């Protein structure tokens, strides 16, 4: 037993298993319903052959493995909770060879199958009291938050998997407020089948920003709430808005992600009561410095979990397509149906209903500027190919 928030609690692996066992039961009920509606042909020999082929590729559990869940990831190893134990695991080499488009093969939240008591010798570089293991396979992800490894986006970096909420963290001041970056995260959440909320930190510093920037911030909040997004205005320093934020996270698995320096670790310290490493904003660039170096699971007093992730200075959308832009900027897409040309880009074509609406104030300049920036990026990417 340990102490958390002044109360005695069980070990982290027990908290994890108790929390996610409820989700497993829900998933199993849904699977049973689907199974009842399927034809008995699923048990034909051809299907059994397919199952055997999947097993041979390491997608389904091999004999002697146990199911677990990744709760923390470091540079070369991951902590996995399985059978009420926490194992320090490496990844089987064959998985690295198979998943060439993934920068990281596993993510916090992944369901994995491990072989306890084994470790890939080439990756084992530590002396630790935790039992060892090796990750043999990873289950398909129900949800994920991912991004392109870099601007060329040749590989996907998975930030978190099988979670409920993405808390997109921005700040009013230092680093500067960037609506387009928020849109990038929202698009990535939509692509990963995740709910998203916008968390704007450092609102206690609102008086320190220029009037023009303050107006941008206020207009953004009003606009995105009107569009149906959940927006939290918080301050990890003063405590403003933290109660509402905690209520929204209650009983759920959330990931805090956003630009470096926006105060994710400070917020998590305020919400969880656990001291996390906090950094400063780099004065020269007005961008944040990286303080979180690994992704880890943090329990909440409410019974949920949250993930602290390393901050980023840019966010490339993985497998970025025109459909992603149209889906996210749905009000622009709707107006676009009235344009003269069916394939109107809403940037320079004549008789464009969207441009007309922009001039009349029917479309927000904030949304249009973000739309135009993302569209330009998409076209530039296609040219590079």
C-alpha positions, 0 to 999 in steps of 0.5 A: 500500500502507498500514500496518495493525496493523503489516503492509502491506495493500492499499487499502481498496477492494481489501480491500472488493472481495476480501472481498465478491467471495467473497460475490458468487460464492456469491450467483451460484451460488445464483442459478444453481441457482434459474435452473435450476429455473425454467421457460423462461417467464421469457424470454417477451416479457411478462417482457422487458417487465417487465424494461424497466419495471424499468430505466425505474424505475431499479431495474436498471442503466442503460447506462454505469453500473458496480456498486459498494458503499457504504462510507461515508456523510456528510451529503450524499455517500457513498463508493462502491467500484467497479472498484477505485476509490473515488468520492464520490457524490451520489444521483440526484434521481429516487430521492429522489422515489420513496422517500418512506418512507425517511429515507435512500435509501442505507446502508453495505453497499448495492450500487449502480449509479453513473455515474462522472464525474458529480455532482448539482450541487445536492448537490455541496458539497466539494473532494476529490481523489476522483473524483465519481459519481452513484448511479443505482439501488440493488439490493434488500437481502438483509439490513438493519438499520433503525429508525423515524425517530422515535416516529411512525415515518412513515419508515424509517432504514436503518442498514446493509444486506447485512451478516452480523451485528448486534452490539447494544451495551449497557453495565453502567454509564453509560448504565444497562442497558436490557433493553427497548432490547436487545429492540428491536434484536433484533426489528429484526435478526429483521425484517431477516433478520440474525443478532444478538449481544449485546455488554455493555461496561464489565463492569470497572465492575460493582462500581460499580452498585447490587446490584439493578441488578447482579442484573438484569444477571446475570439477563439474561445467564443468561436470554438465553444460555438462550434461545439468544442469543450474549452477550459480556461485554467491556471496551474498557478492560481488554480482557476478552472482546475475543478471543472477540468478534473470533473471532465477527466473523472473516471477517464483515461486522458492524454495531455499533449501540446506545445512545449512550455504550455504548462502541461506538467504544471497542470498535472502537478496541480491536478494529481498532487504529484511533483513533476519536472517543470521547465521555463520558456526559452526567451529567444524563441518564446517557445517552450523547453522540453521537460518531460522526457518520457510518456508515463501514466499518472493516477487521479484521485477520481479513479481515472488516469492521465498521461504526461507526454513530451512537448513538441515545437511542431505537429505534423499530421500523419497521413494528412489528406484533403478529407481531413481538412474538409471534415474539421472545417465543416462550416467552410465545407458546408458553405463550399457547396454553394461555390461556382466550381465543385472543386473550389479551394476557397482561396482564389477562385471567382464566385467563391461563396466562402470568400464572400462569407469571409468578407461579410463576417459569416466565416471566422477569420481565425478559422479561415486563416488556419484552413488556408495554412493547412491547405497550403501545407497539404499542397506543398507536401504533394509537390514534394512527393 
